[in-house]
Amino acid sequence: MEEIDQGFKGLLTISEKMESIIDSISLNRVPVQWTILAYPSKRGLQNWLENLFKRIEQLNLFRDDPLNIAKVVMISKLFNPQSFLTAIKQIVGRKYGQELNQLYIATEITKKTIEEIDSAGKDGAYVFGFILEGARWDYQIGQLDESKPKEMFFVMPVVYCKAQPIPKEGKEDKSTYLCPCYKTEDRGNTYVFTAQLKTRHIPRKWILAGVAMLMDVEGVPEEFKKK
């Protein structure tokens, strides 16, 4: 950006690389040179910068007060959320003498907002930042339900992610939908982990609907509001 500023002042010759960045900025797009080093995102430049500053703000809180465990972690603001979930398994594994590969992340969808969480999790962490696509979460009965008309996304309430021993193979649990979680709407190689969501419908219904949880969707409010 300093070189571009100097180019506008006539102090430097504007190169092809600089022109590419200038064009991206004028079109409210994140320059390719930045996306190569950044996290997956579909946001426009202005929204992307605002999101970046929020990510930095959370990291600064962790850095400035490392001994004070956050009550709720904005998991969607982490560069590598998989590492955070792995850390949960590592802590629980050491605590109870369990092997890491024998643990998985179990999800419990709470009925609480961020402000209503009064303490950090014991064998896991309270996280926020999941957005449901293809369905909605009925927080009154604590189960998946069909989306309302013209409602593409639904902001999930606080989720308790805890490490538990992998259950032995047995009969399929038809009351639980194994919901994949991705970083962006592109899905694919942005996969993070699989959550467990309660459902009164057969899981196949949500599989056919392509229901998934996302961590980054432009234009979706990042706060949970009870309706």
ROVOKOL-283877 format. One record per residue: residue number from 1; residue in one letter; x, y, z of N, C-alpha, C, O in turn. Coordinates in Angstrom, 1 decimal. Last residue first. Example, Ala and Ser with C-alpha at 12.3 -4.5 7.8 and 13.67 -1.06 7.14 Angstrom:
2
pos:code:n_east:n_north:n_up:ca_east:ca_north:ca_up:c_east:c_north:c_up:o_east:o_north:o_up
2:S:12.8:-2.2:7.1:13.7:-1.1:7.1:12.9:0.0:7.9:13.4:1.1:8.0
1:A:13.2:-5.7:7.8:12.3:-4.5:7.8:13.2:-3.3:7.8:14.2:-3.3:8.5
//
This chain:
227
pos:code:n_east:n_north:n_up:ca_east:ca_north:ca_up:c_east:c_north:c_up:o_east:o_north:o_up
227:K:-35.9:-14.7:18.7:-37.0:-14.1:17.9:-38.3:-14.6:18.5:-39.4:-14.3:18.0
226:K:-32.8:-13.8:20.1:-34.0:-14.7:20.2:-35.2:-14.0:19.5:-35.4:-12.8:19.7
225:K:-29.9:-13.4:18.3:-31.1:-12.7:18.9:-32.2:-13.7:18.9:-32.6:-14.3:17.9
224:F:-26.5:-13.4:18.2:-27.6:-14.2:18.3:-28.8:-13.5:19.0:-28.6:-13.0:20.1
223:E:-24.5:-11.7:15.7:-25.0:-11.8:17.1:-26.2:-12.7:17.1:-26.9:-12.7:16.1
222:E:-23.7:-11.2:13.2:-22.9:-12.1:14.0:-23.3:-12.2:15.4:-22.6:-12.7:16.3
221:P:-25.8:-11.2:10.3:-25.4:-10.6:11.6:-24.7:-11.6:12.5:-25.1:-12.8:12.5
220:V:-24.6:-11.7:7.1:-25.4:-12.3:8.2:-24.9:-11.7:9.5:-23.7:-11.7:9.8
219:G:-22.9:-10.6:5.2:-24.2:-10.1:5.3:-25.1:-10.7:6.4:-26.2:-10.2:6.6
218:E:-21.0:-13.5:4.5:-21.1:-12.0:4.4:-22.6:-11.6:4.5:-23.5:-12.3:3.9
217:V:-20.1:-16.0:6.6:-21.1:-15.6:5.6:-21.3:-14.1:5.6:-21.7:-13.6:6.6
216:D:-18.3:-18.3:8.1:-18.1:-17.0:7.5:-19.1:-16.8:6.4:-19.0:-17.4:5.3
215:M:-18.9:-20.8:9.0:-18.3:-19.9:10.0:-18.1:-18.5:9.4:-17.8:-17.6:10.1
214:L:-21.8:-23.1:8.8:-20.7:-22.3:8.2:-20.1:-21.3:9.3:-20.8:-21.0:10.2
213:M:-23.2:-26.3:8.7:-22.9:-25.1:9.5:-21.7:-24.4:8.9:-20.7:-25.0:8.5
212:A:-25.7:-27.6:6.5:-24.3:-27.5:7.0:-24.2:-26.3:7.9:-25.0:-25.4:7.8
211:V:-27.8:-29.5:4.4:-27.7:-28.7:5.6:-26.3:-28.8:6.2:-25.7:-29.9:6.4
210:G:-28.7:-30.7:2.1:-27.4:-30.1:2.1:-27.2:-29.2:3.3:-26.4:-28.2:3.2
209:A:-31.0:-32.1:1.9:-31.1:-30.6:1.9:-29.8:-29.9:1.9:-29.7:-28.7:1.7
208:L:-30.1:-34.7:2.3:-30.6:-34.3:1.0:-30.7:-32.8:0.8:-30.6:-32.3:-0.3
207:I:-29.6:-34.4:5.1:-28.5:-34.8:4.1:-28.9:-34.3:2.7:-28.1:-33.7:2.0
206:W:-32.0:-34.0:6.1:-31.1:-32.9:6.2:-29.9:-33.1:5.3:-29.3:-32.2:4.7
205:K:-33.2:-36.5:5.7:-33.9:-35.2:5.2:-32.9:-34.1:5.1:-32.9:-33.3:4.2
204:R:-31.6:-38.2:7.1:-31.5:-38.2:5.6:-32.2:-37.0:5.0:-31.8:-36.5:4.0
203:P:-32.4:-38.1:9.8:-31.2:-37.4:9.3:-31.1:-37.3:7.8:-30.5:-36.3:7.3
202:I:-35.9:-37.6:10.2:-34.8:-38.5:10.0:-33.6:-37.7:9.4:-33.8:-36.8:8.6
201:H:-36.8:-35.1:12.7:-36.9:-35.7:11.4:-35.8:-36.7:11.2:-34.8:-36.6:11.9
200:R:-36.0:-34.1:15.0:-37.2:-34.9:15.1:-37.5:-35.5:13.7:-38.3:-36.4:13.7
199:T:-32.6:-33.8:16.0:-33.6:-33.6:15.0:-34.8:-34.6:15.3:-34.6:-35.7:15.7
198:K:-29.5:-32.3:17.2:-30.7:-33.1:17.5:-31.8:-32.8:16.4:-31.9:-31.7:15.9
197:L:-26.4:-32.5:15.8:-27.5:-31.7:16.0:-28.8:-32.6:16.2:-29.0:-33.5:15.4
196:Q:-23.0:-32.5:16.1:-24.1:-33.4:16.3:-25.3:-32.5:16.6:-25.3:-31.9:17.7
195:A:-20.5:-31.7:13.6:-21.3:-31.4:14.8:-22.4:-32.4:14.9:-22.8:-33.0:13.9
194:T:-17.3:-32.2:12.3:-18.7:-32.6:12.2:-19.4:-32.4:13.6:-19.0:-33.0:14.6
193:F:-15.0:-29.7:11.1:-15.4:-30.9:11.9:-16.9:-31.2:11.7:-17.6:-30.5:11.0
192:V:-14.2:-28.2:8.7:-13.6:-28.1:10.0:-13.8:-29.3:10.8:-12.8:-30.0:11.3
191:Y:-13.6:-27.7:5.2:-14.2:-28.5:6.2:-13.4:-28.4:7.5:-12.2:-28.4:7.5
190:T:-12.8:-26.5:2.9:-12.8:-25.6:4.1:-13.5:-26.4:5.3:-13.9:-25.8:6.3
189:N:-12.9:-28.0:0.6:-11.7:-28.1:1.5:-11.6:-27.2:2.6:-10.6:-27.0:3.3
188:G:-16.3:-27.7:0.5:-15.2:-28.4:0.0:-14.0:-28.5:1.0:-14.2:-29.1:2.1
187:R:-17.6:-24.5:1.0:-17.5:-25.9:1.6:-16.3:-26.5:1.1:-15.2:-26.0:1.3
186:D:-18.2:-22.0:0.2:-17.6:-22.9:-0.8:-17.6:-24.3:-0.3:-17.5:-25.2:-1.2
185:E:-19.0:-20.7:2.5:-20.1:-21.2:1.6:-19.5:-22.1:0.5:-20.2:-22.9:0.0
184:T:-16.5:-21.6:4.9:-17.2:-20.7:4.0:-18.3:-21.4:3.2:-18.4:-22.6:3.4
183:K:-15.7:-23.6:6.8:-15.3:-22.2:7.0:-16.2:-21.2:6.2:-16.5:-20.1:6.6
182:Y:-18.2:-26.0:7.9:-17.2:-25.5:6.9:-16.9:-24.0:7.3:-17.6:-23.4:8.0
181:C:-19.3:-29.0:9.3:-19.1:-27.6:9.5:-17.9:-27.1:8.6:-16.9:-27.8:8.5
180:P:-21.9:-31.4:9.0:-20.6:-30.9:8.6:-20.5:-29.4:8.9:-21.4:-28.7:8.6
179:C:-23.8:-33.1:11.3:-23.8:-31.9:10.5:-22.3:-31.4:10.2:-21.6:-31.1:11.2
178:L:-25.6:-35.7:11.8:-24.2:-35.4:11.8:-23.9:-34.3:10.8:-23.9:-34.5:9.6
177:Y:-28.5:-35.6:13.7:-27.9:-35.3:12.4:-26.5:-35.0:12.5:-26.1:-34.0:13.2
176:T:-30.2:-37.8:15.7:-29.1:-36.9:15.6:-28.6:-36.8:14.2:-28.4:-37.8:13.5
175:S:-32.0:-39.8:15.9:-32.4:-38.5:16.5:-31.3:-37.5:16.4:-31.5:-36.4:16.9
174:K:-31.0:-42.1:15.0:-31.8:-41.4:14.0:-32.3:-40.1:14.6:-33.0:-39.3:13.9
173:D:-28.1:-43.6:15.3:-28.9:-42.7:16.1:-29.7:-41.8:15.1:-29.2:-40.9:14.6
172:E:-27.6:-47.0:14.4:-27.6:-45.6:14.0:-28.5:-44.8:14.8:-29.7:-45.2:15.1
171:K:-26.0:-49.2:16.7:-27.2:-48.8:15.9:-27.2:-47.3:15.6:-26.8:-46.5:16.5
170:G:-22.5:-48.9:16.8:-23.7:-49.6:17.1:-24.8:-49.2:16.2:-24.6:-48.8:15.1
169:E:-19.2:-48.6:17.8:-20.1:-48.7:16.7:-21.3:-49.5:17.1:-21.2:-50.5:17.8
168:K:-18.6:-46.6:20.8:-18.5:-47.9:20.0:-19.5:-47.9:18.9:-20.6:-47.4:19.1
167:P:-17.7:-43.1:20.8:-18.6:-44.3:21.1:-18.3:-45.5:20.2:-17.9:-45.4:19.1
166:I:-14.7:-41.6:21.8:-15.5:-42.1:20.7:-16.4:-43.2:21.0:-15.9:-44.2:21.5
165:P:-15.0:-39.6:24.7:-14.5:-40.8:24.1:-15.4:-41.2:22.9:-16.6:-41.0:23.0
164:Q:-15.1:-36.0:24.2:-15.6:-37.2:24.8:-15.0:-38.4:24.1:-14.5:-38.3:22.9
163:A:-14.8:-32.5:24.7:-14.2:-33.7:24.2:-14.7:-35.0:24.9:-14.8:-35.0:26.2
162:K:-17.2:-30.1:23.6:-16.5:-30.8:24.6:-15.9:-32.1:24.1:-16.5:-32.6:23.1
161:C:-18.6:-27.1:23.0:-17.8:-28.1:22.3:-17.0:-28.8:23.4:-16.2:-28.2:24.0
160:Y:-21.6:-25.6:23.1:-20.6:-26.1:24.0:-19.9:-27.3:23.3:-20.5:-28.3:23.0
159:V:-22.6:-22.6:21.4:-22.4:-24.1:21.3:-21.3:-24.5:22.3:-20.2:-23.9:22.4
158:V:-25.0:-20.0:21.3:-23.7:-20.5:21.8:-23.7:-22.0:21.9:-24.7:-22.7:22.2
157:P:-27.1:-20.3:18.4:-26.7:-19.8:19.7:-25.4:-20.3:20.1:-24.7:-21.0:19.3
156:M:-26.6:-19.6:14.9:-26.8:-20.5:16.0:-26.5:-19.8:17.3:-25.7:-18.9:17.3
155:V:-28.4:-17.9:12.5:-27.3:-17.8:13.4:-27.5:-18.7:14.6:-28.6:-18.5:15.3
154:F:-29.3:-19.2:9.4:-29.8:-19.0:10.8:-28.6:-19.0:11.7:-27.7:-19.9:11.7
153:F:-30.2:-18.4:6.0:-29.2:-18.7:7.0:-29.8:-18.5:8.4:-30.8:-17.7:8.6
152:M:-32.4:-18.0:4.4:-31.3:-18.9:3.9:-30.4:-19.3:5.0:-29.9:-20.5:5.0
151:E:-35.6:-17.4:4.3:-34.5:-17.4:5.3:-33.5:-18.5:4.9:-33.7:-19.7:5.1
150:K:-37.8:-17.5:2.8:-36.8:-16.5:2.4:-35.7:-16.4:3.5:-35.0:-15.4:3.6
149:P:-39.7:-19.1:5.3:-39.7:-18.6:3.9:-38.6:-17.5:3.8:-38.6:-16.6:4.7
148:K:-37.5:-20.9:7.6:-38.7:-20.1:7.3:-38.6:-19.6:5.9:-37.5:-19.5:5.4
147:S:-36.3:-24.3:7.5:-36.1:-22.8:7.4:-37.5:-22.1:7.1:-38.4:-22.7:6.5
146:E:-37.2:-26.9:9.7:-37.2:-26.4:8.4:-37.0:-24.8:8.4:-37.6:-24.2:9.3
145:D:-35.1:-27.7:12.5:-36.4:-27.5:11.9:-36.2:-26.9:10.5:-35.1:-26.4:10.2
144:L:-33.4:-29.4:15.2:-33.4:-28.8:13.8:-34.8:-28.7:13.3:-35.7:-29.5:13.7
143:Q:-34.0:-28.5:18.6:-33.9:-29.4:17.5:-33.8:-28.6:16.2:-34.2:-27.5:16.1
142:G:-34.9:-27.3:21.1:-33.6:-27.7:20.9:-33.4:-28.7:19.8:-32.7:-29.8:20.0
141:I:-37.3:-26.0:21.5:-37.3:-27.5:21.7:-35.9:-28.1:21.5:-35.7:-29.3:21.7
140:Q:-36.4:-23.4:21.2:-37.3:-23.7:22.3:-37.4:-25.2:22.6:-37.5:-25.6:23.7
139:Y:-34.7:-23.1:19.0:-34.1:-23.1:20.3:-35.0:-23.4:21.5:-34.6:-23.8:22.6
138:D:-34.5:-24.6:16.2:-35.6:-24.2:17.1:-35.1:-24.3:18.5:-35.0:-25.4:19.1
137:W:-32.6:-23.6:13.6:-32.5:-24.2:14.9:-33.7:-23.7:15.8:-33.7:-22.5:16.0
136:R:-33.0:-24.3:10.1:-32.9:-23.4:11.2:-32.9:-24.2:12.5:-33.3:-25.4:12.5
135:A:-31.4:-24.9:6.9:-32.4:-25.3:8.0:-32.3:-24.2:9.1:-31.5:-23.3:8.9
134:G:-29.6:-24.0:5.2:-30.5:-25.0:4.7:-31.5:-25.5:5.7:-32.3:-26.3:5.4
133:E:-27.0:-23.3:7.5:-27.5:-23.1:6.1:-28.4:-24.3:5.7:-28.0:-25.4:5.9
132:L:-26.1:-21.7:10.4:-26.7:-22.8:9.8:-27.3:-22.5:8.4:-28.0:-21.5:8.3
131:I:-23.1:-20.6:11.7:-24.3:-20.1:10.9:-24.9:-21.3:10.2:-24.2:-22.0:9.4
130:F:-21.2:-20.0:14.6:-21.7:-21.0:13.6:-23.0:-20.4:13.0:-23.9:-19.9:13.7
129:G:-20.3:-18.5:16.7:-19.9:-18.1:15.3:-20.4:-19.1:14.2:-19.9:-18.9:13.1
128:F:-18.9:-19.5:19.8:-19.9:-18.8:19.0:-19.4:-18.5:17.6:-18.2:-18.3:17.5
127:V:-18.4:-21.9:22.5:-18.0:-21.2:21.3:-19.2:-20.5:20.6:-20.3:-20.9:20.8
126:Y:-17.1:-23.1:25.4:-18.3:-22.4:24.8:-17.8:-21.6:23.6:-16.9:-20.8:23.7
125:A:-15.2:-26.1:25.7:-15.3:-24.6:25.5:-16.6:-24.2:24.9:-17.1:-24.8:24.0
124:G:-14.4:-28.6:28.0:-14.6:-28.1:26.7:-14.6:-26.6:26.7:-14.0:-26.0:27.5
123:D:-14.8:-29.4:30.6:-14.2:-30.3:29.7:-14.3:-29.9:28.3:-14.3:-30.8:27.4
122:K:-15.9:-26.8:31.5:-15.0:-27.7:32.3:-14.2:-28.6:31.4:-13.0:-28.6:31.6
121:G:-16.1:-23.5:30.1:-16.5:-24.9:30.2:-15.5:-25.7:30.9:-14.3:-25.3:31.0
120:A:-16.4:-20.4:32.2:-15.8:-21.2:31.1:-16.2:-22.7:31.2:-16.5:-23.2:32.3
119:S:-19.4:-18.7:33.0:-18.2:-19.4:33.4:-17.7:-20.2:32.2:-18.5:-20.6:31.3
118:D:-21.8:-17.6:32.2:-21.2:-17.0:33.3:-19.8:-17.6:33.7:-19.2:-17.1:34.6
117:I:-23.6:-16.6:29.4:-22.6:-17.6:29.8:-21.8:-17.0:31.0:-21.1:-16.0:30.8
116:E:-25.1:-14.5:28.6:-25.7:-15.4:29.6:-24.7:-16.5:30.1:-25.0:-17.2:31.0
115:E:-23.8:-13.3:26.5:-23.9:-12.6:27.8:-24.4:-13.5:28.9:-24.1:-13.2:30.1
114:I:-24.3:-15.0:24.4:-22.9:-14.8:24.9:-23.0:-14.2:26.3:-22.2:-14.7:27.2
113:T:-27.3:-16.8:25.2:-26.6:-15.8:24.4:-25.2:-15.7:25.0:-24.9:-16.3:26.1
112:K:-28.5:-20.2:25.3:-28.0:-19.0:25.9:-27.3:-18.1:24.9:-26.8:-18.5:23.8
111:K:-29.2:-22.8:25.0:-30.2:-21.8:24.7:-29.8:-20.4:25.2:-30.6:-19.5:25.4
110:T:-26.7:-24.8:23.2:-27.3:-24.2:24.4:-28.5:-23.3:24.0:-28.8:-23.1:22.8
109:I:-25.9:-27.8:21.9:-26.4:-26.5:21.5:-27.2:-25.9:22.7:-28.2:-26.5:23.1
108:E:-23.0:-29.5:22.1:-24.2:-29.3:22.8:-24.7:-27.9:22.5:-24.1:-26.9:22.9
107:T:-20.9:-31.8:20.4:-21.5:-30.5:20.5:-22.9:-30.5:21.2:-23.7:-31.3:21.0
106:A:-17.8:-33.4:20.9:-19.3:-33.5:21.0:-19.8:-32.1:21.1:-19.3:-31.2:21.8
105:I:-15.0:-34.4:19.2:-15.7:-33.2:19.7:-17.2:-33.4:19.7:-17.8:-33.5:18.6
104:Y:-13.4:-37.4:20.5:-14.0:-36.6:19.4:-14.7:-35.4:20.1:-14.9:-35.3:21.3
103:L:-10.7:-39.7:21.2:-11.6:-38.6:21.6:-12.2:-37.9:20.3:-11.6:-37.9:19.3
102:Q:-8.7:-41.3:20.5:-9.9:-42.0:21.0:-10.9:-41.0:21.5:-11.9:-41.3:22.1
101:N:-6.5:-39.8:19.8:-7.2:-40.4:18.7:-8.5:-41.2:19.2:-9.2:-41.8:18.4
100:L:-5.5:-39.2:22.4:-6.1:-38.2:21.6:-7.0:-38.8:20.5:-8.0:-38.2:20.2
99:E:-6.2:-41.3:25.2:-5.5:-41.0:24.0:-6.2:-40.1:23.1:-7.5:-40.1:23.0
98:Q:-6.5:-40.1:28.6:-7.1:-40.7:27.4:-6.2:-40.3:26.2:-5.7:-39.3:26.1
97:G:-6.2:-39.0:31.2:-5.3:-40.0:30.7:-5.9:-40.8:29.5:-5.7:-42.0:29.4
96:Y:-7.6:-36.8:31.9:-8.2:-38.1:32.2:-7.4:-39.2:31.7:-7.8:-40.4:31.8
95:K:-6.0:-34.6:31.1:-6.7:-34.6:32.4:-7.1:-36.0:32.8:-7.1:-36.3:34.0
94:R:-5.1:-35.3:28.5:-4.1:-35.2:29.6:-4.8:-35.3:31.0:-4.3:-35.9:31.9
93:G:-7.6:-35.0:27.2:-6.9:-36.3:27.2:-5.8:-36.4:28.3:-5.7:-37.4:28.9
92:V:-8.3:-32.4:27.6:-9.1:-33.4:28.3:-8.4:-34.7:28.3:-8.5:-35.5:29.3
91:I:-6.3:-31.2:26.1:-6.4:-30.9:27.5:-7.2:-31.9:28.2:-6.8:-32.4:29.3
90:Q:-6.8:-32.3:23.5:-5.5:-32.5:24.2:-5.6:-32.3:25.7:-5.1:-33.0:26.5
89:K:-9.3:-31.4:22.9:-9.1:-32.9:23.1:-7.8:-33.1:23.8:-7.7:-34.0:24.6
88:I:-8.8:-28.7:22.7:-9.7:-29.1:23.7:-9.5:-30.6:24.0:-9.6:-31.0:25.1
87:A:-7.0:-28.7:20.5:-6.5:-28.3:21.9:-7.5:-28.8:23.0:-7.0:-29.2:24.1
86:T:-8.8:-29.2:18.5:-7.8:-30.3:18.9:-7.2:-30.0:20.2:-6.9:-30.9:21.0
85:L:-10.0:-26.8:18.4:-10.8:-28.0:18.8:-9.9:-29.1:19.2:-10.2:-29.9:20.1
84:F:-7.9:-25.2:17.5:-8.6:-24.9:18.8:-9.3:-26.1:19.3:-9.3:-26.4:20.5
83:S:-7.4:-26.4:15.0:-6.3:-26.4:16.1:-6.9:-26.2:17.4:-6.6:-26.8:18.4
82:Q:-9.6:-25.6:13.6:-9.4:-27.1:13.8:-8.4:-27.2:15.0:-8.5:-28.1:15.8
81:P:-9.5:-22.9:13.2:-10.4:-23.4:14.2:-10.2:-24.9:14.5:-10.5:-25.3:15.7
80:N:-7.3:-20.8:12.3:-7.3:-22.3:12.2:-8.2:-22.9:13.4:-7.6:-23.3:14.4
79:F:-8.0:-18.2:12.8:-7.4:-18.6:11.5:-7.5:-20.1:11.3:-7.8:-20.5:10.2
78:L:-11.1:-17.4:14.4:-9.8:-18.0:14.4:-9.3:-18.4:13.0:-10.1:-18.8:12.2
77:K:-13.7:-16.5:14.4:-12.6:-15.5:14.2:-11.2:-16.0:14.3:-10.2:-15.3:14.3
76:S:-15.3:-18.5:14.9:-15.3:-18.1:13.5:-14.3:-17.0:13.3:-14.0:-16.7:12.1
75:I:-15.2:-18.7:17.7:-14.4:-19.7:16.9:-14.4:-19.3:15.4:-13.4:-19.7:14.7
74:M:-15.0:-16.8:20.1:-15.5:-16.6:18.8:-14.8:-17.5:17.8:-13.8:-17.0:17.2
73:V:-15.6:-18.3:23.2:-14.6:-18.0:22.2:-15.3:-17.9:20.8:-16.1:-18.7:20.5
72:V:-16.5:-17.3:26.4:-17.0:-17.7:25.1:-16.0:-17.3:24.0:-15.5:-16.2:24.0
71:K:-14.7:-16.9:28.5:-16.0:-17.7:28.8:-16.6:-18.2:27.4:-17.1:-19.3:27.4
70:A:-11.2:-17.4:28.3:-12.4:-16.7:27.8:-13.7:-17.6:28.1:-13.6:-18.8:27.9
69:I:-9.1:-17.5:31.1:-9.8:-18.3:30.0:-11.1:-17.6:29.6:-11.9:-17.3:30.4
68:N:-6.4:-15.9:31.8:-7.8:-15.7:32.0:-8.6:-16.4:30.8:-8.6:-15.8:29.7
67:L:-3.8:-16.1:31.0:-4.3:-16.9:32.1:-5.8:-16.8:32.4:-6.3:-17.7:33.1
66:P:-3.3:-14.1:29.0:-3.3:-15.6:28.7:-3.9:-16.5:29.8:-4.3:-17.6:29.5
65:D:-4.0:-11.3:28.2:-4.4:-12.0:29.4:-4.5:-13.5:29.2:-5.6:-14.0:29.2
64:D:-2.9:-10.6:25.8:-2.7:-9.7:26.9:-3.1:-10.3:28.2:-2.6:-9.9:29.3
63:R:-3.6:-12.7:24.0:-2.2:-12.3:24.3:-2.0:-11.5:25.5:-1.1:-11.8:26.3
62:F:-6.4:-12.6:24.0:-5.7:-13.8:24.4:-4.3:-13.5:24.8:-3.8:-14.1:25.8
61:L:-6.7:-10.0:23.0:-7.2:-10.3:24.3:-6.6:-11.6:24.8:-6.2:-11.6:26.0
60:N:-5.6:-10.3:20.4:-4.9:-9.4:21.4:-5.4:-9.7:22.8:-4.6:-9.5:23.8
59:L:-7.5:-12.0:19.2:-6.1:-12.5:19.5:-5.4:-11.6:20.5:-4.6:-12.1:21.3
58:Q:-9.6:-10.2:19.1:-9.7:-11.3:19.9:-8.4:-11.9:20.2:-8.1:-12.3:21.4
57:E:-8.5:-8.3:17.3:-9.0:-7.8:18.6:-9.1:-9.0:19.5:-8.6:-9.0:20.7
56:I:-8.2:-9.8:15.0:-7.0:-9.3:15.6:-7.4:-8.9:17.1:-6.6:-9.1:18.0
55:R:-10.9:-10.1:14.3:-10.1:-11.3:14.6:-8.8:-10.9:15.4:-8.4:-11.5:16.3
54:K:-11.7:-7.5:13.9:-12.3:-8.2:15.0:-11.5:-9.5:15.4:-11.4:-9.8:16.5
53:F:-10.2:-7.0:11.6:-9.9:-6.2:12.8:-10.5:-6.9:14.0:-9.9:-6.9:15.1
52:L:-11.4:-8.7:9.8:-10.0:-8.9:10.1:-9.7:-8.2:11.4:-9.0:-8.8:12.3
51:N:-14.0:-7.6:9.5:-13.8:-8.9:10.1:-12.4:-9.2:10.6:-12.2:-9.8:11.6
50:E:-13.2:-5.2:8.2:-13.9:-5.1:9.5:-13.8:-6.5:10.2:-13.5:-6.5:11.4
49:L:-12.2:-6.4:5.8:-11.3:-5.6:6.7:-11.9:-5.5:8.1:-11.2:-5.6:9.1
48:W:-14.5:-7.5:4.7:-13.4:-8.4:5.1:-12.4:-7.7:6.1:-12.0:-8.3:7.0
47:N:-16.1:-5.3:4.1:-16.5:-6.2:5.2:-15.4:-7.1:5.7:-15.3:-7.5:6.8
46:Q:-14.4:-4.3:2.1:-14.7:-3.5:3.3:-15.2:-4.4:4.4:-14.7:-4.2:5.6
45:L:-14.2:-6.5:0.2:-13.0:-5.9:0.9:-13.4:-5.1:2.1:-12.8:-5.4:3.2
44:G:-16.6:-9.1:0.8:-16.1:-8.0:0.0:-15.0:-7.3:0.8:-14.9:-7.6:2.0
43:R:-16.1:-12.6:1.7:-16.5:-11.2:1.9:-15.9:-10.2:0.9:-14.9:-10.5:0.3
42:K:-15.5:-15.2:1.8:-16.2:-14.7:0.5:-16.6:-13.3:0.7:-17.3:-12.8:-0.2
41:S:-12.5:-16.8:2.9:-13.6:-15.9:3.1:-14.2:-15.4:1.7:-13.5:-15.4:0.7
40:P:-9.8:-18.4:4.5:-10.9:-18.5:3.5:-12.0:-17.5:3.9:-12.5:-17.5:5.0
39:Y:-7.1:-16.2:5.6:-8.1:-17.2:5.8:-9.1:-17.3:4.7:-9.3:-16.3:4.1
38:A:-4.2:-15.1:3.6:-5.3:-15.0:4.6:-6.1:-16.2:4.8:-5.8:-17.3:4.2
37:L:-2.4:-15.2:1.6:-1.9:-15.3:3.0:-3.0:-15.3:4.0:-2.7:-15.6:5.2
36:I:-4.0:-15.0:-0.6:-3.1:-16.1:-0.5:-2.5:-16.3:0.9:-2.3:-17.5:1.3
35:T:-5.4:-12.6:-0.2:-6.1:-13.9:0.0:-5.1:-15.1:0.1:-5.4:-16.1:0.8
34:W:-3.5:-10.8:-1.1:-3.8:-10.8:0.3:-4.5:-12.2:0.6:-4.2:-12.8:1.7
33:Q:-3.3:-11.1:-3.8:-2.0:-11.2:-3.0:-2.3:-11.3:-1.5:-1.5:-11.8:-0.8
32:V:-5.9:-10.6:-4.6:-5.4:-11.9:-4.6:-4.1:-12.1:-3.8:-4.0:-13.1:-3.1
31:P:-7.7:-8.2:-2.6:-6.7:-8.5:-3.6:-6.2:-9.9:-3.5:-6.0:-10.5:-2.4
30:V:-11.1:-8.3:-2.2:-9.9:-8.6:-1.5:-8.8:-8.9:-2.6:-9.0:-9.9:-3.3
29:R:-13.0:-5.7:-3.8:-12.6:-7.1:-3.7:-11.3:-7.2:-2.9:-10.5:-6.3:-2.9
28:N:-14.1:-3.2:-4.6:-14.4:-3.8:-3.3:-14.1:-5.3:-3.2:-14.9:-6.0:-2.6
27:L:-13.0:-2.2:-6.9:-14.2:-3.1:-7.0:-14.6:-3.7:-5.7:-15.5:-4.6:-5.7
26:S:-10.8:-0.9:-5.9:-11.8:-0.1:-6.6:-13.1:-0.9:-6.8:-14.2:-0.3:-6.8
25:I:-9.2:-3.1:-5.1:-9.8:-2.1:-4.1:-10.9:-1.3:-4.7:-11.9:-1.1:-4.0
24:S:-8.6:-4.2:-7.6:-9.4:-5.0:-6.6:-10.0:-4.1:-5.6:-11.2:-4.2:-5.2
23:D:-7.1:-2.2:-8.8:-8.3:-2.6:-9.4:-9.2:-3.4:-8.4:-10.4:-3.1:-8.4
22:I:-4.9:-2.2:-7.1:-5.7:-1.0:-7.2:-7.1:-1.4:-7.8:-8.1:-0.9:-7.3
21:I:-3.8:-4.7:-7.5:-4.3:-4.4:-6.2:-5.3:-3.2:-6.3:-6.3:-3.2:-5.6
20:S:-3.1:-4.5:-10.2:-4.0:-5.5:-9.8:-4.6:-5.2:-8.4:-5.8:-5.4:-8.3
19:E:-1.2:-2.5:-10.0:-2.4:-2.2:-10.8:-3.5:-3.2:-10.4:-4.7:-2.9:-10.2
18:M:0.8:-3.8:-8.7:0.2:-2.7:-8.0:-1.1:-2.4:-8.7:-2.1:-2.1:-8.0
17:K:1.5:-5.7:-10.7:1.1:-6.2:-9.4:0.3:-5.1:-8.7:-0.7:-5.3:-8.1
16:E:2.5:-4.0:-12.7:1.3:-4.8:-12.9:0.7:-5.3:-11.7:-0.5:-5.4:-11.5
15:S:3.5:-0.8:-11.1:3.7:-2.1:-11.7:2.4:-2.8:-12.0:1.4:-2.4:-11.6
14:I:4.2:2.5:-11.4:3.1:1.6:-11.0:3.3:0.3:-11.8:3.2:0.3:-13.0
13:T:7.2:3.8:-10.3:6.4:3.4:-11.5:5.4:2.3:-11.0:5.8:1.3:-10.3
12:L:7.2:6.3:-7.7:7.5:4.9:-8.2:6.7:4.7:-9.5:5.6:5.3:-9.7
11:L:6.5:8.9:-7.4:7.8:8.5:-6.9:8.2:7.1:-7.4:9.4:6.8:-7.4
10:G:3.9:9.7:-8.0:4.9:9.8:-9.1:6.3:9.4:-8.6:7.3:9.6:-9.4
9:K:2.0:9.3:-6.2:2.7:10.6:-6.1:3.8:10.8:-7.1:4.5:11.8:-7.2
8:F:1.2:6.8:-6.9:0.2:7.9:-7.1:0.9:9.2:-7.1:0.5:10.2:-7.7
7:G:3.4:5.4:-5.8:3.1:5.4:-7.3:2.2:6.5:-7.7:2.4:7.2:-8.7
6:Q:3.1:5.8:-3.1:4.3:6.5:-3.8:4.1:6.5:-5.3:4.5:7.4:-6.0
5:D:0.9:4.2:-2.8:0.8:5.6:-2.5:1.9:6.4:-3.1:1.7:7.5:-3.6
4:I:2.0:1.8:-3.5:0.9:2.3:-4.3:0.8:3.8:-4.1:0.6:4.6:-5.0
3:E:3.8:1.4:-1.4:4.3:1.6:-2.8:3.3:2.1:-3.7:3.6:2.9:-4.6
2:E:2.0:1.2:0.7:2.9:2.3:0.7:3.5:2.5:-0.7:3.7:3.7:-1.1
1:M:0.8:-1.2:0.0:0.0:0.0:0.0:0.9:1.3:0.0:0.5:2.3:-0.6
//
